[in-house]
């Protein structure tokens, strides 16, 4: 009888551990802060025509973290809620697109997670170009080409620090960070528009 109870206890612990690692939930309070550096460059007096019409915006989120998937979802939701036009999530990164592009690069976060406490530090770069050029983020100096008329670009760096307390799964924690970043990135992009 003791062996049966032990197996039930071990099975329950395995299910509970899997829930915290794979299910997206949280009942936690978070203290999230970001140091921001946002630069906007424009050539011409008005918004480019493609931005005025709110045509398609390609969004590429790249990085080596599980946070990338959560950030894709959060950006898609925030941009739709902001009414920024048709959002196309792309999984690869082309050198250029035929429409405006937002590129977000997520560095692998330094993360400490337990089911009751989580803390992290991470850096994120975001670049937007009305011309569709994706070289905003990289080692190459930023250039803005206005051969097709007016052009606009935005570059932002975020250094995020977070501490969260409460009942929190690992995917739930990624969602907390992603929602915070998506709100900040979309707010900066709305200022550009």
C-alpha positions as CSV (number, residue, x, y, z in Angstrom):
1,X,0.0,0.0,0.0
2,X,2.9,2.4,0.8
3,X,4.4,1.8,-2.7
4,X,1.0,2.7,-4.3
5,X,0.9,6.0,-2.4
6,X,4.5,6.7,-3.3
7,X,3.7,6.2,-7.0
8,X,0.7,8.4,-6.8
9,X,2.7,11.1,-5.1
10,X,5.5,10.9,-7.6
11,X,3.0,10.9,-10.5
12,X,1.3,14.0,-9.0
13,X,4.6,15.8,-8.7
14,X,5.5,15.0,-12.3
15,X,2.2,16.4,-13.5
16,X,2.6,19.5,-11.4
17,X,6.1,20.0,-12.6
18,X,5.0,19.6,-16.3
19,X,2.2,22.1,-15.7
20,X,4.7,24.8,-14.5
21,X,7.0,24.1,-17.4
22,X,4.5,23.9,-20.3
23,X,1.2,25.6,-19.4
24,X,0.8,29.3,-19.7
25,X,-0.6,30.7,-16.5
26,X,0.3,33.2,-13.7
27,X,-1.2,34.8,-10.7
28,X,1.8,37.1,-10.0
29,X,2.7,40.7,-9.5
30,X,5.6,42.0,-11.6
31,X,8.0,44.9,-11.3
32,X,9.3,45.5,-14.8
33,X,11.5,48.4,-15.9
34,X,13.3,49.2,-19.1
35,X,16.0,51.7,-20.0
36,X,15.0,52.9,-23.5
37,X,16.9,54.6,-26.3
38,X,14.6,55.5,-29.2
39,X,15.8,57.3,-32.4
40,X,13.6,58.3,-35.3
41,X,14.9,59.5,-38.7
42,X,12.7,60.8,-41.5
43,X,13.3,62.3,-45.0
44,X,10.5,64.4,-46.3
45,X,7.7,66.5,-44.7
46,X,4.9,63.9,-44.5
47,X,4.5,60.3,-43.8
48,X,5.3,58.0,-46.7
49,X,2.1,57.1,-48.7
50,X,2.4,53.5,-47.7
51,X,2.2,54.5,-44.0
52,X,-0.7,56.9,-44.6
53,X,-2.8,54.1,-46.2
54,X,-1.9,51.7,-43.3
55,X,-1.0,48.9,-45.7
56,X,0.7,45.7,-44.7
57,X,3.6,45.8,-42.1
58,X,5.9,42.8,-42.0
59,X,7.1,41.8,-38.5
60,X,10.1,39.7,-37.9
61,X,11.1,38.7,-34.3
62,X,14.4,36.9,-34.1
63,X,16.5,35.5,-31.3
64,X,17.4,32.3,-29.4
65,X,14.9,32.4,-26.6
66,X,11.5,30.9,-25.8
67,X,10.5,34.6,-25.4
68,X,10.5,35.0,-29.2
69,X,7.3,33.1,-29.7
70,X,5.5,34.9,-26.9
71,X,6.7,38.2,-28.2
72,X,5.4,37.4,-31.7
73,X,1.9,36.8,-30.3
74,X,2.0,39.9,-28.1
75,X,3.2,42.2,-31.0
76,X,0.5,40.8,-33.3
77,X,-2.2,41.5,-30.7
78,X,-0.9,45.0,-29.8
79,X,-0.4,46.1,-33.4
80,X,-3.9,44.9,-34.3
81,X,-5.4,46.7,-31.3
82,X,-3.5,49.9,-32.3
83,X,-5.1,49.7,-35.8
84,X,-1.7,49.8,-37.6
85,X,-2.9,48.0,-40.8
86,X,-2.5,44.4,-41.9
87,X,0.2,42.6,-39.8
88,X,2.2,39.8,-41.5
89,X,4.4,37.8,-39.1
90,X,7.5,36.5,-40.9
91,X,9.7,33.8,-39.5
92,X,12.8,34.4,-41.6
93,X,14.5,37.7,-42.2
94,X,14.8,38.9,-45.8
95,X,17.2,41.7,-46.6
96,X,14.2,43.8,-47.7
97,X,10.4,43.8,-48.0
98,X,8.1,45.5,-50.4
99,X,6.2,47.1,-47.5
100,X,7.2,48.6,-44.2
101,X,9.0,46.2,-41.8
102,X,9.4,46.0,-38.0
103,X,12.4,43.8,-36.9
104,X,12.8,42.9,-33.3
105,X,15.9,41.1,-32.1
106,X,15.8,39.5,-28.7
107,X,19.0,38.5,-26.9
108,X,19.0,35.5,-24.8
109,X,17.8,36.7,-21.3
110,X,19.5,36.0,-18.1
111,X,16.7,34.3,-16.3
112,X,16.0,32.9,-12.9
113,X,12.7,31.2,-12.6
114,X,10.9,29.2,-9.9
115,X,7.1,28.6,-9.6
116,X,6.9,31.3,-6.9
117,X,9.5,33.9,-8.1
118,X,11.2,34.9,-11.3
119,X,13.8,37.5,-12.3
120,X,15.4,38.4,-15.6
121,X,17.5,40.9,-17.5
122,X,17.5,41.1,-21.2
123,X,18.3,43.4,-24.1
124,X,16.0,43.9,-27.1
125,X,16.5,45.9,-30.3
126,X,13.7,47.0,-32.5
127,X,13.9,48.7,-35.9
128,X,11.2,50.0,-38.2
129,X,11.6,51.1,-41.8
130,X,8.9,52.4,-44.1
131,X,11.1,51.4,-47.0
132,X,11.2,47.7,-46.0
133,X,14.9,47.6,-45.4
134,X,15.9,45.2,-42.6
135,X,19.5,46.4,-42.1
136,X,18.4,48.7,-39.3
137,X,19.6,46.1,-36.8
138,X,23.1,44.9,-37.3
139,X,26.7,45.9,-37.5
140,X,26.2,48.0,-40.6
141,X,25.6,51.7,-40.1
142,X,22.0,52.7,-40.5
143,X,21.1,54.3,-43.8
144,X,17.8,55.6,-45.1
145,X,17.1,55.5,-48.8
146,X,14.4,57.8,-50.1
147,X,14.7,57.0,-53.8
148,X,10.9,56.2,-53.8
149,X,9.9,59.3,-52.0
150,X,9.5,60.1,-48.3
151,X,11.0,57.6,-45.9
152,X,10.9,57.1,-42.2
153,X,12.9,54.8,-39.8
154,X,12.9,54.1,-36.1
155,X,15.5,52.3,-34.0
156,X,15.0,51.4,-30.3
157,X,17.1,49.7,-27.7
158,X,15.6,48.3,-24.5
159,X,17.4,47.0,-21.4
160,X,14.7,45.3,-19.4
161,X,14.9,44.2,-15.7
162,X,12.0,42.3,-14.1
163,X,11.2,40.7,-10.8
164,X,7.9,38.8,-10.4
165,X,6.4,37.2,-7.3
166,X,3.4,34.8,-7.1
167,X,2.3,31.6,-8.7
168,X,3.9,31.6,-12.2
169,X,4.6,29.1,-14.9
170,X,7.6,29.5,-17.2
171,X,5.5,30.2,-20.3
172,X,3.4,32.6,-18.2
173,X,6.5,34.5,-17.2
174,X,7.6,34.7,-20.9
175,X,4.1,36.2,-21.6
176,X,4.6,38.8,-18.9
177,X,7.9,40.0,-20.4
178,X,6.5,39.8,-24.0
179,X,3.4,41.8,-23.2
180,X,5.5,44.5,-21.5
181,X,7.9,44.7,-24.5
182,X,5.1,44.6,-27.1
183,X,3.3,47.6,-25.4
184,X,6.5,49.6,-25.3
185,X,7.5,48.8,-28.9
186,X,4.1,49.5,-30.3
187,X,3.8,52.8,-28.3
188,X,7.1,54.0,-29.9
189,X,5.8,52.9,-33.3
190,X,2.6,54.8,-32.8
191,X,4.6,57.9,-32.1
192,X,6.2,57.5,-35.5
193,X,2.8,57.3,-37.1
